[in-house]
Amino acid sequence: MTARTDPAASARTPLTRHKVLQAAVALADEQGLKAVTMRRLGEAVGVEAMSLYTHVANKDDLLDGMIDVVFGETDPPAGPADWKTQLRRRAVSVRRTLARHRWAIGLMESRATPGPATLRHHDAVLGCLRAAGFSIELAAHAYSALDSYVYGFALQERGLPFDSPEESAQVAQAILTQIPADQYPHLVEVATQYVLRPGYDYGREFEFGLDLILDGLERAVEARG
């Protein structure tokens, strides 16, 4: 169940916008985005729903803030590492963050009034690309390609019928019992010789595809001088 704030404690500790947003994110993580209503959020922080409007203007403002909280948990490009290392680390971080907040997939780029953490994140990615010699146009192409892959993979991952390597093996075994090998030889081949091998982790597919994109971007920026 969602942790609720003791009303007496709320009286002692003033409610802030940050606390409201953190509670909303926690509620969405546990029960899904549809569960985030002003009434339920008020119950979670120990106040009447109307009191929340001191900290958020409306539901759109609440969603803006929730997405900003999620962006704040990611690792934007930073430090002395080369651009490919920085952007690889950033992409892995975004995927892991979305795995914690599955309700946020599809909303990360939807906000018309992004918050400061969101803006810092986007600016850092573009700044990393520009510092690496990407033209403005190529930087925009690169950002679009990377995010399409990251968000698309996260969306696909959310829909999979397993959450761990052990479960993926169980699902693969169950599917194999239903399909004849002579009719679907390639599916059986991949399942038996790859997916069911010890140590298989679907998450590694993400990093393989990510490296292909980064290598392609490296060739593109070198070709354009």
C-alpha positions in Angstrom: 0.0 0.0 0.0 1.1 3.6 -0.5 2.7 5.0 2.5 0.7 7.8 4.1 1.9 10.8 6.0 0.7 11.1 9.5 -1.4 14.3 9.6 0.2 15.3 12.9 3.6 15.0 11.3 2.4 17.0 8.3 1.5 19.8 10.6 5.0 19.8 12.0 6.7 19.5 8.6 5.4 22.0 6.0 4.3 20.5 2.7 6.3 21.6 -0.3 6.0 21.1 -4.0 8.9 18.7 -4.0 7.2 16.5 -1.4 3.9 16.5 -3.3 5.7 15.5 -6.6 7.7 12.8 -4.8 4.5 11.4 -3.4 2.8 11.5 -6.8 5.7 9.6 -8.4 5.6 7.0 -5.6 1.8 6.6 -6.1 2.2 6.2 -9.9 5.0 3.7 -9.4 2.8 1.6 -7.1 -0.6 1.9 -8.7 -0.2 3.4 -12.1 -0.7 6.9 -13.5 -4.5 6.6 -13.4 -4.3 6.2 -9.6 -2.8 9.7 -9.3 -5.8 11.8 -8.5 -5.8 14.8 -6.2 -7.9 13.0 -3.7 -5.5 10.0 -3.5 -2.5 12.2 -3.5 -3.9 14.3 -0.7 -4.5 11.1 1.3 -0.9 10.0 0.6 0.6 13.3 2.1 -2.0 13.7 4.8 -3.9 16.8 3.6 -7.2 17.7 1.9 -7.1 17.6 -1.9 -7.7 21.3 -2.1 -4.5 22.0 -0.1 -2.5 20.5 -3.0 -3.4 23.4 -5.2 -1.0 25.6 -3.1 1.8 23.6 -4.7 0.5 22.5 -8.1 -1.7 24.6 -10.3 -3.6 21.7 -11.9 -3.2 18.1 -13.2 -1.0 19.2 -16.1 1.3 21.1 -13.7 1.4 17.9 -11.6 2.4 15.8 -14.6 5.0 18.4 -15.6 6.5 18.2 -12.1 6.4 14.4 -12.0 8.3 14.1 -15.3 10.8 16.6 -14.1 11.4 14.4 -11.0 12.0 11.4 -13.3 14.5 13.4 -15.5 16.2 14.5 -12.3 17.0 10.8 -11.5 18.9 10.3 -14.8 22.5 10.9 -15.5 23.0 13.6 -18.2 26.3 13.8 -20.0 29.0 15.2 -17.7 32.7 14.9 -16.9 35.8 14.5 -19.0 34.9 11.3 -20.8 34.6 11.2 -24.5 31.1 11.9 -26.0 30.3 8.3 -26.9 31.0 7.2 -23.3 29.0 10.1 -21.9 26.0 9.4 -24.2 26.2 5.7 -23.6 26.1 6.2 -19.9 23.2 8.6 -20.2 21.2 6.2 -22.4 21.7 3.3 -19.9 20.7 5.6 -17.1 17.5 6.7 -18.8 16.5 3.1 -19.5 17.1 2.1 -15.9 15.1 5.1 -14.7 12.2 4.2 -16.9 12.3 0.7 -15.6 11.7 2.1 -12.1 8.9 4.4 -13.4 7.2 2.5 -16.1 4.2 4.9 -16.2 6.6 7.6 -17.5 7.3 5.9 -20.8 5.6 7.9 -23.5 5.4 11.0 -21.3 9.1 12.0 -21.2 8.9 14.2 -24.3 5.2 15.1 -24.0 5.3 18.1 -21.7 4.8 21.6 -23.2 6.1 23.3 -20.1 9.2 21.2 -19.1 10.8 21.8 -15.7 14.4 22.7 -14.9 15.7 19.2 -14.6 14.2 18.3 -17.9 15.7 21.4 -19.6 19.1 20.8 -18.0 19.1 17.2 -19.2 18.2 18.1 -22.8 20.7 21.0 -22.9 23.5 18.7 -21.5 22.9 16.1 -24.3 23.0 18.8 -27.0 26.0 20.4 -25.4 27.9 17.2 -25.4 27.1 16.6 -29.1 28.0 20.1 -30.1 31.3 20.0 -28.1 32.1 16.8 -30.0 31.9 18.5 -33.3 28.3 17.7 -34.3 26.7 20.4 -36.4 23.4 21.8 -35.1 21.5 19.7 -37.7 23.5 16.5 -36.9 23.1 17.0 -33.2 19.3 17.2 -33.6 19.4 14.0 -35.7 21.6 12.2 -33.1 19.3 13.2 -30.2 16.2 12.0 -32.1 17.8 8.7 -33.1 19.1 8.0 -29.5 15.9 8.9 -27.8 13.7 7.0 -30.3 15.8 3.9 -29.5 15.9 4.4 -25.7 12.2 5.1 -25.3 11.2 2.4 -27.9 13.3 -0.2 -26.2 11.8 0.8 -22.8 8.3 0.5 -24.2 9.0 -2.9 -25.7 10.6 -4.1 -22.5 7.6 -3.0 -20.5 5.4 -5.2 -22.6 7.5 -8.4 -22.3 5.9 -11.3 -20.4 9.0 -11.6 -18.1 11.0 -9.4 -15.8 14.1 -11.5 -15.2 16.5 -13.9 -17.0 14.9 -16.8 -15.1 11.4 -15.8 -16.2 12.5 -15.3 -19.8 13.8 -18.9 -19.8 10.5 -20.1 -18.5 8.5 -18.2 -21.1 10.8 -19.5 -23.9 10.4 -23.1 -22.7 6.6 -22.7 -22.5 6.5 -21.3 -26.1 8.8 -24.1 -27.4 6.3 -26.7 -26.2 3.6 -25.1 -28.4 5.4 -24.7 -31.7 6.7 -27.5 -34.0 10.4 -27.1 -34.8 9.9 -28.2 -38.5 7.6 -25.3 -39.1 9.4 -22.6 -37.2 13.0 -23.7 -37.3 14.6 -20.3 -36.9 12.5 -19.4 -33.8 13.4 -22.7 -32.2 17.1 -22.2 -33.1 17.3 -18.8 -31.5 15.4 -19.9 -28.4 17.4 -23.1 -27.8 20.8 -21.9 -28.8 20.7 -18.3 -27.6 17.8 -17.4 -25.2 18.0 -20.6 -23.2 21.7 -20.5 -22.8 22.9 -19.9 -19.2 23.4 -16.2 -18.4 21.1 -14.8 -21.2 19.8 -11.4 -20.2 17.4 -9.6 -22.6 18.8 -6.3 -21.3 22.0 -6.9 -23.1 20.2 -6.4 -26.4 19.7 -2.8 -25.4 23.4 -2.1 -25.2 24.2 -3.9 -28.4 21.8 -1.7 -30.3 22.9 1.4 -28.5 26.5 0.8 -29.5 25.4 0.3 -33.2 23.8 3.8 -33.1 26.7 5.5 -31.4 29.2 3.9 -33.9 27.0 5.1 -36.7 26.8 8.6 -35.3 30.6 8.6 -34.9 31.0 7.8 -38.6 28.5 10.5 -39.5 30.2 13.3 -37.7 33.6 12.2 -39.0 32.3 12.1 -42.6 31.0 15.7 -42.2 34.4 16.9 -41.0 
